[in-house]
Structure formats: structure tokens, C-alpha cells
Amino acid sequence: MAKHLGTKACQEMRELKMELKAANSDVVLVSEAARRLKLSEGFVYELVRTGKLPRLSCGGAVRIPRQAFERLIAEGDNEVK
């Protein structure tokens, strides 16, 4: 008999699937950016809102161009002004 994982585990599985799907695309999800930068999602949204991170929007969904995000990481710019 199959065992139900529980609400939290199911949500984590959905988020992981979304991140894996996004990893194969030209954009980065805010959740992925936050995890990789070790920042809160709220702070990443603020960086996007203020133009410190570039964005692609589609009907309220915010994505960060992967090339710009990877360049930010490669440059090692630890100070976001």
C-alpha cells in the first residue's frame, strides 16, 4: 500500500520539480535565485523590483534571465547596492 508523504513533503516535491524544470530553461525562478544566493525570496523580489536584478515577467510571474544571473554569480559580486 502506498504511503502518503504529507502536505509539506508534497509541497517540497512540487518545488523541486519546478526548479528542475527551470534549470533546463533560459530563466531562473526567484526561489532558485534565493536558494543559490542564500537570500530570502522577499529580498530577491526586492532586488528585481528595484532593478538590481533583471527580470522577465509574464502575467505576474517573475523570472530572472539565466545568463544575467550566472554572470552575477561568476563575477562574485557579493555586495548588492
N, C-alpha and C positions, 0 to 999 in steps of 0.2 A: 504494500500500500504506500502511495506517495505521501511524503510529509510536507506540510505547508511551511514555507520559510518564515512567514510572519511579515507584517507590514513594512518594518524597517529594512529587512533583508531584501524584500521585493523592490523597494524604492532604490536601494543601493545597486541592485542588479540593473534596473532601468537606467540609472545614471551612468553606470559603466558601459552599457550598450550604446548610449548616446555618445559618450566620449570616444568609444572605439570607432563608431561610425564617423564622427567628426575628425578623427585622427587621419582618416583616409581622404579628407577633403582639403580645400584651399582656405578653410576658415577654422578658427579656434573658438570654442564655446567659452563664455565667461567663466563657467565652473572649471573648465580645464585651465584657463589662464590663472585663475585664483589659486588652484592647487599647485601649479608649476611655479608660480611666483611666491607661494606661501603667504598669500594675502586673502582677505575676506572677499566674497563675491561683491558685497556692497562697495568696497573700496575700488575694485576693478570697474564696477559700473560708474563710479565717480570719475575715475581716470578717463573712461570712454566719454562720459558726459562733458567733461572739461576739455576734451580734445587731446589729452596727453597720450591716449592710445587711439589709433584709428579704428573706425567701425564700419560695418556693413549692416544695414537694417532692412528688415523685410517684415512689415506688418507688426512691429513691436518687438520682434525677435532681434537681439543684438548679437552680432558675430564680429570677431576680430580677424582681419586678414592674416593668414598663417605666415606669409613671408615677412610682414612687418613685425609680427610677434617674435618670430625666430631671430630676426635681426636685432631686436631689443635684447633678447637673451644673449646672443653671441657677442654683442658689444659690451655686455657686463655692466650696463647702466643700472647700478643699484640705487641711485638717487632719482626719485621721480619728483620733479618740481611742480 
